[in-house]
């Protein structure tokens, strides 16, 4: 195993652990934002239905938790996953 493969494997395990530890509503929202790339109107009916998310009020508490954990960022009215490796892993695996 070369150095870069080893780093990737360590990172992958950390991401899997993280995904297992965050609450289901936060995990679902994180996946939705990652798949969008840059997500707007995340509590809208359209976004909620597209990504099979819980109610808009649940989204507001989930987004607060994800922001506190620095898993997502907010610029204006747009949300994105802070960690590019996390985003790539979600898009490839979930």
Backbone atoms as SQL, in Angstrom:
CREATE TABLE atoms (id INTEGER PRIMARY KEY, chain TEXT, resi INTEGER, resn TEXT, atom TEXT, x REAL, y REAL, z REAL);
INSERT INTO atoms VALUES
  (1, 'A', 1, 'UNK', 'N', 0.857, -1.177, 0.000),
  (2, 'A', 1, 'UNK', 'CA', 0.000, 0.000, 0.000),
  (3, 'A', 1, 'UNK', 'C', 0.899, 1.234, 0.000),
  (4, 'A', 2, 'UNK', 'N', 0.640, 2.153, -0.927),
  (5, 'A', 2, 'UNK', 'CA', 1.456, 3.359, -0.954),
  (6, 'A', 2, 'UNK', 'C', 0.899, 4.415, 0.006),
  (7, 'A', 3, 'UNK', 'N', 1.664, 5.469, 0.181),
  (8, 'A', 3, 'UNK', 'CA', 1.341, 6.503, 1.164),
  (9, 'A', 3, 'UNK', 'C', -0.020, 7.147, 0.899),
  (10, 'A', 4, 'UNK', 'N', -0.305, 7.516, -0.358),
  (11, 'A', 4, 'UNK', 'CA', -1.570, 8.190, -0.657),
  (12, 'A', 4, 'UNK', 'C', -2.761, 7.252, -0.462),
  (13, 'A', 5, 'UNK', 'N', -2.598, 5.977, -0.769),
  (14, 'A', 5, 'UNK', 'CA', -3.666, 5.009, -0.544),
  (15, 'A', 5, 'UNK', 'C', -3.934, 4.855, 0.950),
  (16, 'A', 6, 'UNK', 'N', -2.886, 4.840, 1.730),
  (17, 'A', 6, 'UNK', 'CA', -3.034, 4.720, 3.178),
  (18, 'A', 6, 'UNK', 'C', -3.772, 5.931, 3.750),
  (19, 'A', 7, 'UNK', 'N', -3.416, 7.106, 3.297),
  (20, 'A', 7, 'UNK', 'CA', -4.098, 8.329, 3.758),
  (21, 'A', 7, 'UNK', 'C', -5.570, 8.281, 3.382),
  (22, 'A', 8, 'UNK', 'N', -5.859, 7.862, 2.152),
  (23, 'A', 8, 'UNK', 'CA', -7.241, 7.770, 1.702),
  (24, 'A', 8, 'UNK', 'C', -8.027, 6.782, 2.566),
  (25, 'A', 9, 'UNK', 'N', -7.438, 5.663, 2.908),
  (26, 'A', 9, 'UNK', 'CA', -8.112, 4.653, 3.732),
  (27, 'A', 9, 'UNK', 'C', -8.398, 5.191, 5.141),
  (28, 'A', 10, 'UNK', 'N', -7.459, 5.907, 5.704),
  (29, 'A', 10, 'UNK', 'CA', -7.662, 6.509, 7.028),
  (30, 'A', 10, 'UNK', 'C', -8.794, 7.531, 6.967),
  (31, 'A', 11, 'UNK', 'N', -8.761, 8.363, 5.946),
  (32, 'A', 11, 'UNK', 'CA', -9.798, 9.386, 5.771),
  (33, 'A', 11, 'UNK', 'C', -11.172, 8.750, 5.579),
  (34, 'A', 12, 'UNK', 'N', -11.224, 7.682, 4.799),
  (35, 'A', 12, 'UNK', 'CA', -12.480, 6.975, 4.541),
  (36, 'A', 12, 'UNK', 'C', -13.066, 6.435, 5.845),
  (37, 'A', 13, 'UNK', 'N', -12.233, 5.839, 6.685),
  (38, 'A', 13, 'UNK', 'CA', -12.712, 5.312, 7.961),
  (39, 'A', 13, 'UNK', 'C', -13.236, 6.430, 8.868),
  (40, 'A', 14, 'UNK', 'N', -12.555, 7.561, 8.875),
  (41, 'A', 14, 'UNK', 'CA', -13.020, 8.699, 9.684),
  (42, 'A', 14, 'UNK', 'C', -14.370, 9.202, 9.194),
  (43, 'A', 15, 'UNK', 'N', -14.552, 9.254, 7.891),
  (44, 'A', 15, 'UNK', 'CA', -15.827, 9.706, 7.332),
  (45, 'A', 15, 'UNK', 'C', -16.932, 8.717, 7.677),
  (46, 'A', 16, 'UNK', 'N', -16.658, 7.435, 7.571),
  (47, 'A', 16, 'UNK', 'CA', -17.660, 6.424, 7.907),
  (48, 'A', 16, 'UNK', 'C', -18.057, 6.525, 9.380),
  (49, 'A', 17, 'UNK', 'N', -17.096, 6.753, 10.236),
  (50, 'A', 17, 'UNK', 'CA', -17.379, 6.920, 11.661),
  (51, 'A', 17, 'UNK', 'C', -18.226, 8.165, 11.888),
  (52, 'A', 18, 'UNK', 'N', -17.860, 9.263, 11.253),
  (53, 'A', 18, 'UNK', 'CA', -18.617, 10.508, 11.368),
  (54, 'A', 18, 'UNK', 'C', -20.062, 10.302, 10.925),
  (55, 'A', 19, 'UNK', 'N', -20.246, 9.679, 9.773),
  (56, 'A', 19, 'UNK', 'CA', -21.594, 9.485, 9.239),
  (57, 'A', 19, 'UNK', 'C', -22.437, 8.609, 10.163),
  (58, 'A', 20, 'UNK', 'N', -21.811, 7.673, 10.851),
  (59, 'A', 20, 'UNK', 'CA', -22.534, 6.803, 11.776),
  (60, 'A', 20, 'UNK', 'C', -22.906, 7.533, 13.069),
  (61, 'A', 21, 'UNK', 'N', -22.160, 8.577, 13.409),
  (62, 'A', 21, 'UNK', 'CA', -22.366, 9.257, 14.687),
  (63, 'A', 21, 'UNK', 'C', -23.345, 10.420, 14.629),
  (64, 'A', 22, 'UNK', 'N', -23.536, 11.020, 13.482),
  (65, 'A', 22, 'UNK', 'CA', -24.431, 12.179, 13.450),
  (66, 'A', 22, 'UNK', 'C', -25.889, 11.715, 13.384),
  (67, 'A', 23, 'UNK', 'N', -26.791, 12.488, 13.970),
  (68, 'A', 23, 'UNK', 'CA', -28.208, 12.111, 13.983),
  (69, 'A', 23, 'UNK', 'C', -28.767, 11.938, 12.562),
  (70, 'A', 24, 'UNK', 'N', -29.756, 11.078, 12.439),
  (71, 'A', 24, 'UNK', 'CA', -30.341, 10.723, 11.135),
  (72, 'A', 24, 'UNK', 'C', -30.793, 11.949, 10.333),
  (73, 'A', 25, 'UNK', 'N', -31.480, 12.892, 10.960),
  (74, 'A', 25, 'UNK', 'CA', -31.977, 14.066, 10.222),
  (75, 'A', 25, 'UNK', 'C', -30.819, 14.911, 9.710),
  (76, 'A', 26, 'UNK', 'N', -29.769, 15.054, 10.515),
  (77, 'A', 26, 'UNK', 'CA', -28.586, 15.789, 10.060),
  (78, 'A', 26, 'UNK', 'C', -27.889, 15.040, 8.927),
  (79, 'A', 27, 'UNK', 'N', -27.803, 13.727, 9.058),
  (80, 'A', 27, 'UNK', 'CA', -27.152, 12.910, 8.029),
  (81, 'A', 27, 'UNK', 'C', -27.907, 13.028, 6.702),
  (82, 'A', 28, 'UNK', 'N', -29.231, 12.944, 6.755),
  (83, 'A', 28, 'UNK', 'CA', -30.037, 13.050, 5.539),
  (84, 'A', 28, 'UNK', 'C', -29.852, 14.412, 4.875),
  (85, 'A', 29, 'UNK', 'N', -29.825, 15.464, 5.675),
  (86, 'A', 29, 'UNK', 'CA', -29.629, 16.803, 5.120),
  (87, 'A', 29, 'UNK', 'C', -28.221, 16.973, 4.570),
  (88, 'A', 30, 'UNK', 'N', -27.231, 16.464, 5.270),
  (89, 'A', 30, 'UNK', 'CA', -25.846, 16.532, 4.799),
  (90, 'A', 30, 'UNK', 'C', -25.710, 15.838, 3.443),
  (91, 'A', 31, 'UNK', 'N', -26.315, 14.685, 3.296),
  (92, 'A', 31, 'UNK', 'CA', -26.279, 13.954, 2.027),
  (93, 'A', 31, 'UNK', 'C', -26.943, 14.771, 0.926),
  (94, 'A', 32, 'UNK', 'N', -28.088, 15.359, 1.228),
  (95, 'A', 32, 'UNK', 'CA', -28.806, 16.159, 0.234),
  (96, 'A', 32, 'UNK', 'C', -27.975, 17.355, -0.221),
  (97, 'A', 33, 'UNK', 'N', -27.364, 18.052, 0.722),
  (98, 'A', 33, 'UNK', 'CA', -26.541, 19.221, 0.378),
  (99, 'A', 33, 'UNK', 'C', -25.328, 18.784, -0.429),
  (100, 'A', 34, 'UNK', 'N', -24.711, 17.681, -0.038),
  (101, 'A', 34, 'UNK', 'CA', -23.543, 17.182, -0.778),
  (102, 'A', 34, 'UNK', 'C', -23.917, 16.852, -2.218),
  (103, 'A', 35, 'UNK', 'N', -25.038, 16.210, -2.407),
  (104, 'A', 35, 'UNK', 'CA', -25.457, 15.817, -3.749),
  (105, 'A', 35, 'UNK', 'C', -25.835, 17.019, -4.609),
  (106, 'A', 36, 'UNK', 'N', -26.321, 18.066, -3.981),
  (107, 'A', 36, 'UNK', 'CA', -26.637, 19.287, -4.722),
  (108, 'A', 36, 'UNK', 'C', -25.367, 20.062, -5.090),
  (109, 'A', 37, 'UNK', 'N', -24.331, 19.934, -4.284),
  (110, 'A', 37, 'UNK', 'CA', -23.122, 20.727, -4.497),
  (111, 'A', 37, 'UNK', 'C', -23.255, 22.060, -3.786),
  (112, 'A', 38, 'UNK', 'N', -24.136, 22.874, -4.282),
  (113, 'A', 38, 'UNK', 'CA', -24.496, 24.144, -3.652),
  (114, 'A', 38, 'UNK', 'C', -26.012, 24.141, -3.560),
  (115, 'A', 39, 'UNK', 'N', -26.523, 24.149, -2.343),
  (116, 'A', 39, 'UNK', 'CA', -27.956, 23.994, -2.116),
  (117, 'A', 39, 'UNK', 'C', -28.579, 25.302, -1.657),
  (118, 'A', 40, 'UNK', 'N', -29.695, 25.626, -2.289),
  (119, 'A', 40, 'UNK', 'CA', -30.475, 26.806, -1.895),
  (120, 'A', 40, 'UNK', 'C', -31.873, 26.344, -1.502),
  (121, 'A', 41, 'UNK', 'N', -32.547, 27.162, -0.750),
  (122, 'A', 41, 'UNK', 'CA', -33.935, 26.902, -0.339),
  (123, 'A', 41, 'UNK', 'C', -34.087, 25.490, 0.232),
  (124, 'A', 42, 'UNK', 'N', -33.239, 25.152, 1.186),
  (125, 'A', 42, 'UNK', 'CA', -33.206, 23.782, 1.698),
  (126, 'A', 42, 'UNK', 'C', -34.439, 23.402, 2.515),
  (127, 'A', 43, 'UNK', 'N', -35.213, 24.369, 2.944),
  (128, 'A', 43, 'UNK', 'CA', -36.435, 24.029, 3.674),
  (129, 'A', 43, 'UNK', 'C', -37.679, 24.153, 2.794),
  (130, 'A', 44, 'UNK', 'N', -37.467, 24.379, 1.505),
  (131, 'A', 44, 'UNK', 'CA', -38.606, 24.467, 0.586),
  (132, 'A', 44, 'UNK', 'C', -39.198, 23.088, 0.347),
  (133, 'A', 45, 'UNK', 'N', -40.458, 23.063, 0.010),
  (134, 'A', 45, 'UNK', 'CA', -41.121, 21.797, -0.280),
  (135, 'A', 45, 'UNK', 'C', -40.446, 21.036, -1.411),
  (136, 'A', 46, 'UNK', 'N', -39.983, 21.755, -2.416),
  (137, 'A', 46, 'UNK', 'CA', -39.325, 21.120, -3.560),
  (138, 'A', 46, 'UNK', 'C', -38.063, 20.388, -3.126),
  (139, 'A', 47, 'UNK', 'N', -37.207, 21.058, -2.352),
  (140, 'A', 47, 'UNK', 'CA', -35.955, 20.453, -1.887),
  (141, 'A', 47, 'UNK', 'C', -36.240, 19.273, -0.966),
  (142, 'A', 48, 'UNK', 'N', -37.167, 19.461, -0.046),
  (143, 'A', 48, 'UNK', 'CA', -37.527, 18.415, 0.916),
  (144, 'A', 48, 'UNK', 'C', -38.033, 17.170, 0.188),
  (145, 'A', 49, 'UNK', 'N', -38.923, 17.355, -0.784),
  (146, 'A', 49, 'UNK', 'CA', -39.465, 16.206, -1.521),
  (147, 'A', 49, 'UNK', 'C', -38.405, 15.549, -2.390),
  (148, 'A', 50, 'UNK', 'N', -37.597, 16.347, -3.069),
  (149, 'A', 50, 'UNK', 'CA', -36.564, 15.813, -3.961),
  (150, 'A', 50, 'UNK', 'C', -35.616, 14.885, -3.219),
  (151, 'A', 51, 'UNK', 'N', -35.275, 15.241, -1.981),
  (152, 'A', 51, 'UNK', 'CA', -34.291, 14.484, -1.209),
  (153, 'A', 51, 'UNK', 'C', -34.918, 13.621, -0.109),
  (154, 'A', 52, 'UNK', 'N', -36.257, 13.528, -0.107),
  (155, 'A', 52, 'UNK', 'CA', -36.980, 12.682, 0.856),
  (156, 'A', 52, 'UNK', 'C', -36.592, 13.025, 2.297),
  (157, 'A', 53, 'UNK', 'N', -36.631, 14.316, 2.585),
  (158, 'A', 53, 'UNK', 'CA', -36.259, 14.813, 3.915),
  (159, 'A', 53, 'UNK', 'C', -37.485, 14.949, 4.800),
  (160, 'A', 54, 'UNK', 'N', -37.268, 15.071, 6.110),
  (161, 'A', 54, 'UNK', 'CA', -38.395, 15.303, 7.020),
  (162, 'A', 54, 'UNK', 'C', -38.952, 16.715, 6.826),
  (163, 'A', 55, 'UNK', 'N', -39.808, 17.128, 7.688),
  (164, 'A', 55, 'UNK', 'CA', -40.488, 18.420, 7.578),
  (165, 'A', 55, 'UNK', 'C', -39.509, 19.597, 7.544),
  (166, 'A', 56, 'UNK', 'N', -39.949, 20.703, 6.949),
  (167, 'A', 56, 'UNK', 'CA', -39.088, 21.899, 6.925),
  (168, 'A', 56, 'UNK', 'C', -38.624, 22.352, 8.308),
  (169, 'A', 57, 'UNK', 'N', -39.451, 22.180, 9.332),
  (170, 'A', 57, 'UNK', 'CA', -39.025, 22.585, 10.677),
  (171, 'A', 57, 'UNK', 'C', -37.876, 21.693, 11.175),
  (172, 'A', 58, 'UNK', 'N', -37.884, 20.434, 10.803),
  (173, 'A', 58, 'UNK', 'CA', -36.781, 19.539, 11.167),
  (174, 'A', 58, 'UNK', 'C', -35.499, 19.935, 10.452),
  (175, 'A', 59, 'UNK', 'N', -35.649, 20.449, 9.239),
  (176, 'A', 59, 'UNK', 'CA', -34.496, 20.888, 8.455),
  (177, 'A', 59, 'UNK', 'C', -33.787, 22.026, 9.176),
  (178, 'A', 60, 'UNK', 'N', -34.553, 22.939, 9.733),
  (179, 'A', 60, 'UNK', 'CA', -33.950, 24.094, 10.414),
  (180, 'A', 60, 'UNK', 'C', -33.101, 23.665, 11.604),
  (181, 'A', 61, 'UNK', 'N', -33.561, 22.685, 12.381),
  (182, 'A', 61, 'UNK', 'CA', -32.745, 22.231, 13.508),
  (183, 'A', 61, 'UNK', 'C', -31.552, 21.414, 13.018),
  (184, 'A', 62, 'UNK', 'N', -31.733, 20.643, 11.946),
  (185, 'A', 62, 'UNK', 'CA', -30.622, 19.857, 11.395),
  (186, 'A', 62, 'UNK', 'C', -29.536, 20.765, 10.835),
  (187, 'A', 63, 'UNK', 'N', -29.928, 21.818, 10.148),
  (188, 'A', 63, 'UNK', 'CA', -28.934, 22.727, 9.564),
  (189, 'A', 63, 'UNK', 'C', -28.145, 23.421, 10.666),
  (190, 'A', 64, 'UNK', 'N', -28.818, 23.756, 11.750),
  (191, 'A', 64, 'UNK', 'CA', -28.130, 24.392, 12.877),
  (192, 'A', 64, 'UNK', 'C', -27.050, 23.458, 13.420),
  (193, 'A', 65, 'UNK', 'N', -27.383, 22.178, 13.603),
  (194, 'A', 65, 'UNK', 'CA', -26.416, 21.211, 14.097),
  (195, 'A', 65, 'UNK', 'C', -25.246, 21.007, 13.155),
  (196, 'A', 66, 'UNK', 'N', -25.524, 20.954, 11.853),
  (197, 'A', 66, 'UNK', 'CA', -24.455, 20.775, 10.865),
  (198, 'A', 66, 'UNK', 'C', -23.534, 21.983, 10.806),
  (199, 'A', 67, 'UNK', 'N', -24.102, 23.170, 10.947),
  (200, 'A', 67, 'UNK', 'CA', -23.283, 24.391, 10.969),
  (201, 'A', 67, 'UNK', 'C', -22.409, 24.423, 12.222),
  (202, 'A', 68, 'UNK', 'N', -22.973, 24.043, 13.371),
  (203, 'A', 68, 'UNK', 'CA', -22.209, 24.017, 14.621),
  (204, 'A', 68, 'UNK', 'C', -21.048, 23.029, 14.560),
  (205, 'A', 69, 'UNK', 'N', -21.243, 21.935, 13.835),
  (206, 'A', 69, 'UNK', 'CA', -20.199, 20.915, 13.694),
  (207, 'A', 69, 'UNK', 'C', -19.219, 21.242, 12.566),
  (208, 'A', 70, 'UNK', 'N', -19.438, 22.370, 11.904),
  (209, 'A', 70, 'UNK', 'CA', -18.604, 22.781, 10.760),
  (210, 'A', 70, 'UNK', 'C', -18.606, 21.755, 9.629),
  (211, 'A', 71, 'UNK', 'N', -19.716, 21.059, 9.457),
  (212, 'A', 71, 'UNK', 'CA', -19.822, 20.107, 8.358),
  (213, 'A', 71, 'UNK', 'C', -20.348, 20.774, 7.087),
  (214, 'A', 72, 'UNK', 'N', -21.084, 21.866, 7.274),
  (215, 'A', 72, 'UNK', 'CA', -21.557, 22.645, 6.129),
  (216, 'A', 72, 'UNK', 'C', -21.221, 24.108, 6.367),
  (217, 'A', 73, 'UNK', 'N', -21.229, 24.867, 5.283),
  (218, 'A', 73, 'UNK', 'CA', -21.039, 26.312, 5.378),
  (219, 'A', 73, 'UNK', 'C', -22.234, 26.988, 4.719),
  (220, 'A', 74, 'UNK', 'N', -22.425, 28.233, 5.071),
  (221, 'A', 74, 'UNK', 'CA', -23.500, 29.030, 4.486),
  (222, 'A', 74, 'UNK', 'C', -22.907, 30.319, 3.973),
  (223, 'A', 75, 'UNK', 'N', -23.122, 30.573, 2.698),
  (224, 'A', 75, 'UNK', 'CA', -22.726, 31.834, 2.082),
  (225, 'A', 75, 'UNK', 'C', -23.973, 32.441, 1.466),
  (226, 'A', 76, 'UNK', 'N', -24.451, 33.525, 2.070),
  (227, 'A', 76, 'UNK', 'CA', -25.713, 34.102, 1.613),
  (228, 'A', 76, 'UNK', 'C', -26.835, 33.126, 1.893),
  (229, 'A', 77, 'UNK', 'N', -27.526, 32.704, 0.840),
  (230, 'A', 77, 'UNK', 'CA', -28.606, 31.729, 1.001),
  (231, 'A', 77, 'UNK', 'C', -28.231, 30.349, 0.458),
  (232, 'A', 78, 'UNK', 'N', -26.926, 30.119, 0.314),
  (233, 'A', 78, 'UNK', 'CA', -26.435, 28.878, -0.271),
  (234, 'A', 78, 'UNK', 'C', -25.640, 28.064, 0.752),
  (235, 'A', 79, 'UNK', 'N', -25.953, 26.777, 0.825),
  (236, 'A', 79, 'UNK', 'CA', -25.266, 25.858, 1.726),
  (237, 'A', 79, 'UNK', 'C', -24.403, 24.896, 0.912),
  (238, 'A', 80, 'UNK', 'N', -23.261, 24.532, 1.471),
  (239, 'A', 80, 'UNK', 'CA', -22.408, 23.532, 0.834),
  (240, 'A', 80, 'UNK', 'C', -21.665, 22.754, 1.911),
  (241, 'A', 81, 'UNK', 'N', -21.165, 21.575, 1.527),
  (242, 'A', 81, 'UNK', 'CA', -20.396, 20.750, 2.459),
  (243, 'A', 81, 'UNK', 'C', -18.999, 21.344, 2.550),
  (244, 'A', 82, 'UNK', 'N', -18.550, 21.581, 3.761),
  (245, 'A', 82, 'UNK', 'CA', -17.269, 22.246, 4.006),
  (246, 'A', 82, 'UNK', 'C', -16.087, 21.425, 3.511),
  (247, 'A', 83, 'UNK', 'N', -16.095, 20.134, 3.775),
  (248, 'A', 83, 'UNK', 'CA', -14.967, 19.243, 3.482),
  (249, 'A', 83, 'UNK', 'C', -15.168, 18.580, 2.112),
  (250, 'A', 84, 'UNK', 'N', -14.317, 18.894, 1.154),
  (251, 'A', 84, 'UNK', 'CA', -14.454, 18.363, -0.200),
  (252, 'A', 84, 'UNK', 'C', -14.346, 16.839, -0.227),
  (253, 'A', 85, 'UNK', 'N', -13.504, 16.260, 0.623),
  (254, 'A', 85, 'UNK', 'CA', -13.384, 14.801, 0.664),
  (255, 'A', 85, 'UNK', 'C', -14.669, 14.163, 1.177),
  (256, 'A', 86, 'UNK', 'N', -15.275, 14.784, 2.179),
  (257, 'A', 86, 'UNK', 'CA', -16.552, 14.297, 2.686),
  (258, 'A', 86, 'UNK', 'C', -17.607, 14.360, 1.588),
  (259, 'A', 87, 'UNK', 'N', -17.669, 15.468, 0.887),
  (260, 'A', 87, 'UNK', 'CA', -18.635, 15.628, -0.204),
  (261, 'A', 87, 'UNK', 'C', -18.427, 14.571, -1.281),
  (262, 'A', 88, 'UNK', 'N', -17.187, 14.357, -1.667),
  (263, 'A', 88, 'UNK', 'CA', -16.880, 13.362, -2.695),
  (264, 'A', 88, 'UNK', 'C', -17.270, 11.958, -2.219),
  (265, 'A', 89, 'UNK', 'N', -16.975, 11.644, -0.966),
  (266, 'A', 89, 'UNK', 'CA', -17.296, 10.324, -0.432),
  (267, 'A', 89, 'UNK', 'C', -18.804, 10.107, -0.439),
  (268, 'A', 90, 'UNK', 'N', -19.556, 11.109, 0.008),
  (269, 'A', 90, 'UNK', 'CA', -21.017, 10.996, 0.026),
  (270, 'A', 90, 'UNK', 'C', -21.549, 10.779, -1.391),
  (271, 'A', 91, 'UNK', 'N', -21.082, 11.572, -2.323),
  (272, 'A', 91, 'UNK', 'CA', -21.572, 11.474, -3.697),
  (273, 'A', 91, 'UNK', 'C', -21.247, 10.115, -4.323),
  (274, 'A', 92, 'UNK', 'N', -20.141, 9.535, -3.959),
  (275, 'A', 92, 'UNK', 'CA', -19.730, 8.241, -4.528),
  (276, 'A', 92, 'UNK', 'C', -20.368, 7.054, -3.813),
  (277, 'A', 93, 'UNK', 'N', -20.674, 7.204, -2.539),
  (278, 'A', 93, 'UNK', 'CA', -21.075, 6.047, -1.744),
  (279, 'A', 93, 'UNK', 'C', -22.516, 6.046, -1.259),
  (280, 'A', 94, 'UNK', 'N', -23.186, 7.183, -1.288),
  (281, 'A', 94, 'UNK', 'CA', -24.562, 7.229, -0.753),
  (282, 'A', 94, 'UNK', 'C', -25.548, 7.731, -1.789);
